Amino acid sequence: MITRFWRSTFGLVALVALVLSVATLAIGFIAFDVTHEALELQLDHRIAVETNALLAEAHDDGFAGLINAVHRREAARSTASLEYLLLDDQGRRIAGGVLATAAIRPGYTEFFRYVREGRRGVGQSLTTPVRGGTLVVVADRQGLQEIDRTLVSLFAGTLAAMLLIGIGGAALIGWRTRLRLAHIDATALAIIDGDLGRRVPRDGSGSEFDNLAGTLNRMLDRIASLMDNLRQVSSDIAHDLRTPLTRLCSRIDQALVEADAEARVNQIEAARAEAGALLESFAALLRIAGIEGMAERLPLRPSDLG
């Protein structure tokens, strides 16, 4: 059943739509992964630049200068600002507005979980040991997650549209194909039932089905011509052989009732000659029919028409 489905027009078009949908899904997955990684690299670059800026500002004043720099950032923070956490050597928070909810490790952390003013968040962080403590710069991942959700929604919508368009296209193409094939099938059934004048309808579009209909109609015209030739040959044979057969029967009847042996032989010889003439006439009629049906090609040579 499944094999028969995939061999149908609807099944073939649906298969193409399915392949395109899978390809769309694969392309979407690759695009999502590349975009996601690029955004994460941007976050890493942003927190790295900010960390270097803080360390540069506090270069002359040391740990105290770093505390002041973090306080200035916190005082000027906005919704797009980074998060900061400055710890002393004992791990106590000295500056910054966030608290880490997990162990802090030096280097980049992809999922840094923190709490700020009772609100939990997840960000990408860069932890840098400094003289006197540890500096943590965090970029919130909320914007990245929103972009991820937007991309997923976009790709899901595209995939759904591809499937709907594919299924709709398969149904439309299958319906049109079945409709055209139904005309051919109806014509063939009518010819089987004896309607030799029936022809496949054409729409003049020049499409593959229209060209096929034209080819089939020319084939049917050729078959009809051959059938007419056959009927004509049959009629010619019946007409041309009626008189010779009558003479042949007459010769045989005379031979049967002839008492003289020599006369009987003469009648039999005459009947044999009539039979030979009949065979020649029959062969000539068949040859003419073959020529009319283009089944025989005569050699071309000059002939004296006079």
C-alpha positions in Angstrom: 0.0 0.0 0.0 2.8 2.4 0.9 4.7 1.5 -2.2 1.7 2.1 -4.4 1.1 5.5 -2.7 4.6 6.7 -3.4 4.2 5.7 -7.1 1.1 7.9 -7.5 1.3 11.5 -8.6 0.1 12.7 -5.3 2.7 10.5 -3.5 5.6 11.7 -5.7 4.8 15.4 -5.2 4.2 14.8 -1.5 7.6 13.0 -1.3 9.3 16.0 -3.0 7.6 18.3 -0.5 8.7 16.1 2.3 12.3 16.2 1.1 12.2 20.0 0.7 10.8 20.3 4.2 13.6 18.1 5.6 16.1 20.2 3.7 14.5 23.4 5.1 14.6 21.9 8.6 18.3 21.0 8.2 19.1 24.5 6.8 17.2 26.1 9.6 19.0 24.1 12.2 22.4 25.0 10.7 21.4 28.7 10.5 20.1 28.7 14.0 23.3 27.1 15.3 25.5 29.5 13.4 23.5 32.5 14.5 23.4 31.4 18.1 27.1 30.8 18.2 27.8 34.2 16.6 25.6 36.0 19.3 27.4 34.1 22.1 30.7 35.2 20.6 29.5 38.8 20.6 28.5 38.5 24.3 31.9 37.0 25.1 33.6 39.9 23.2 31.5 42.5 25.0 32.3 41.2 28.5 36.0 40.8 27.6 36.2 44.4 26.4 34.4 45.6 29.5 36.7 43.6 31.8 39.7 45.1 30.1 38.2 48.6 30.4 37.7 48.1 34.2 41.1 46.8 34.7 42.6 49.7 32.8 40.6 52.2 34.8 41.8 50.7 38.1 45.4 50.2 37.0 46.8 53.0 39.0 44.6 52.7 42.1 44.6 48.9 42.4 41.7 47.1 44.1 40.3 50.3 45.5 40.2 51.8 42.0 38.4 48.7 40.7 35.8 49.1 43.5 35.2 52.7 42.4 34.9 51.7 38.8 32.3 49.1 39.5 30.3 51.6 41.6 30.3 54.1 38.8 29.0 51.4 36.4 26.3 50.5 38.9 25.3 54.1 39.3 24.9 54.6 35.6 23.3 51.2 34.8 20.4 50.8 32.4 18.4 47.9 31.0 21.1 47.2 28.5 24.0 47.4 31.1 26.2 44.5 32.1 26.2 43.0 35.5 29.2 43.2 37.9 30.4 41.3 40.9 33.6 42.1 42.8 34.7 39.7 45.5 37.5 39.9 48.0 40.0 37.1 48.7 37.6 35.6 51.2 34.8 35.4 48.6 32.7 38.2 50.1 30.9 40.6 47.8 32.6 44.1 47.9 30.9 45.7 44.9 28.3 44.9 42.2 24.6 44.3 42.2 24.5 40.5 41.7 25.1 37.4 43.8 26.3 34.2 42.3 24.1 31.1 43.0 26.8 28.6 42.0 30.5 28.2 42.4 32.6 30.8 40.5 35.4 29.5 38.3 38.0 31.6 36.5 37.4 32.2 32.8 34.3 32.2 30.6 31.1 30.6 31.9 28.3 30.1 29.4 25.5 29.8 31.9 26.2 32.0 35.0 23.3 31.9 37.3 22.8 34.9 39.6 20.3 36.8 41.6 19.8 40.6 41.5 17.2 42.3 43.7 15.4 39.0 44.2 15.2 38.3 40.5 17.0 35.3 39.1 18.8 35.5 35.9 21.2 33.6 33.6 24.1 35.2 31.8 27.4 34.7 30.2 30.3 35.7 32.4 34.0 36.3 32.4 35.7 35.7 35.8 39.1 37.4 36.2 41.3 37.0 39.3 42.7 40.3 40.4 45.1 41.4 43.2 42.9 41.5 46.3 39.9 39.5 44.9 37.9 38.4 41.9 36.1 40.4 39.2 33.1 38.9 37.5 31.5 40.7 34.5 28.1 39.2 33.4 26.1 39.8 30.2 22.4 38.7 30.6 21.3 36.0 28.1 17.7 37.2 28.0 18.1 39.0 24.7 19.9 36.0 23.2 17.1 33.7 24.4 14.5 36.0 22.8 16.4 35.9 19.5 16.6 32.1 19.8 12.8 31.9 20.3 12.2 34.2 17.4 14.4 32.1 15.1 12.8 28.9 16.2 9.3 30.4 15.6 10.5 31.6 12.2 11.9 28.3 11.1 8.9 26.4 12.5 6.5 28.7 10.6 8.6 28.3 7.4 8.5 24.5 7.8 4.8 24.4 8.4 4.3 26.6 5.3 6.5 24.3 3.2 4.5 21.3 4.4 1.1 23.0 3.7 2.2 24.3 0.3 3.7 20.9 -0.5 0.6 19.0 0.4 -1.7 21.5 -1.4 0.5 21.3 -4.4 0.5 17.5 -4.3 -3.3 17.5 -4.1 -3.7 20.0 -7.0 -1.2 18.3 -9.3 -2.6 14.9 -8.5 -6.1 16.1 -9.2 -5.1 17.7 -12.5 -3.1 14.6 -13.6 -6.0 12.3 -12.7 -8.4 14.5 -14.7 -6.3 14.4 -17.8 -5.6 10.7 -17.5 -9.4 10.1 -17.0 -10.0 11.7 -20.5 -7.5 9.3 -22.0 -8.9 6.3 -20.1 -12.5 7.2 -21.2 -11.4 7.5 -24.8 -9.7 4.1 -24.6 -12.7 2.4 -23.0 -15.0 4.0 -25.7 -12.8 2.6 -28.5 -12.8 -0.8 -26.8 -16.6 -0.7 -26.8 -16.5 -0.1 -30.6 -16.6 3.7 -30.9 -13.6 3.9 -33.2 -14.2 7.6 -34.0 -13.6 8.7 -30.4 -10.5 10.9 -29.8 -8.7 12.2 -26.8 -9.8 15.9 -26.2 -7.1 18.5 -26.5 -6.9 21.9 -24.8 -4.4 23.5 -27.2 -2.0 24.4 -24.3 1.0 22.6 -25.8 1.6 20.9 -22.5 3.0 17.4 -22.1 -0.5 16.0 -21.8 -1.8 18.0 -24.8 1.1 16.7 -26.9 0.4 13.1 -25.7 -3.2 13.5 -26.7 -2.2 14.7 -30.1 0.2 11.7 -30.5 -2.6 9.3 -29.4 -5.1 10.8 -31.8 -2.7 10.4 -34.7 -2.2 6.8 -33.7 -5.9 6.3 -33.6 -6.3 8.0 -37.0 -3.7 5.6 -38.4 -5.5 2.6 -36.9 -8.8 3.8 -38.3 -7.2 4.2 -41.7 -5.8 0.6 -41.6 -9.2 -0.7 -40.5 -10.8 1.1 -43.5 -8.2 -0.5 -45.8 -8.9 -3.9 -44.3 -12.6 -3.4 -44.9 -12.0 -2.3 -48.4 -9.7 -5.3 -49.1 -12.4 -7.6 -47.8 -15.0 -6.0 -50.0 -12.7 -6.1 -53.0 -11.8 -9.7 -52.4 -15.5 -10.6 -52.1 -16.4 -8.7 -55.3 -13.4 -9.7 -57.4 -13.5 -13.4 -56.5 -17.2 -13.9 -56.9 -17.2 -14.4 -60.7 -14.0 -16.6 -60.8 -15.3 -18.8 -58.0 -18.6 -19.2 -59.9 -16.8 -20.3 -63.0 -14.6 -22.7 -61.0 -17.6 -24.3 -59.5 -19.2 -24.6 -62.9 -16.1 -26.2 -64.3 -16.0 -28.8 -61.5 -19.7 -29.5 -61.9 -19.2 -30.1 -65.6 -16.3 -32.4 -64.9 -18.4 -34.5 -62.5 -21.1 -35.1 -65.1 -18.9 -35.4 -68.1 -18.9 -39.0 -69.5 -16.0 -38.7 -71.9 -12.7 -39.1 -70.1 -10.8 -36.6 -72.4 -13.5 -34.0 -72.0 -13.4 -34.6 -68.2 -9.7 -34.0 -68.1 -10.1 -30.8 -70.1 -12.7 -29.6 -67.6 -10.4 -30.3 -64.7 -7.5 -28.5 -66.4 -9.7 -25.5 -67.0 -10.8 -25.6 -63.3 -7.2 -25.7 -62.3 -6.5 -22.7 -64.5 -9.4 -20.9 -62.8 -7.9 -21.7 -59.4 -4.5 -20.4 -60.4 -6.1 -17.2 -61.6 -8.0 -16.9 -58.3 -4.7 -17.3 -56.4 -3.0 -14.6 -58.5 -6.0 -12.2 -58.0 -5.9 -12.9 -54.3 -2.1 -12.2 -54.1 -2.5 -9.0 -56.1 -5.3 -7.8 -53.8 -3.1 -8.5 -50.7 -0.2 -6.7 -52.3 -2.3 -3.7 -53.1 -3.6 -3.7 -49.5 0.0 -3.8 -48.2 1.0 -0.9 -50.4 -2.0 1.1 -49.3 -1.2 0.3 -45.6 2.5 1.3 -46.2 3.6 -2.1 -45.1 5.5 -2.7 -48.3 8.0 -0.4 -50.0 8.3 -0.9 -53.8 11.8 -0.4 -55.2 12.2 2.9 -57.0 13.3 2.7 -60.7 12.5 4.5 -63.9 9.3 3.2 -65.6 7.9 3.9 -69.0 4.5 5.4 -68.3 3.5 5.0 -72.0 
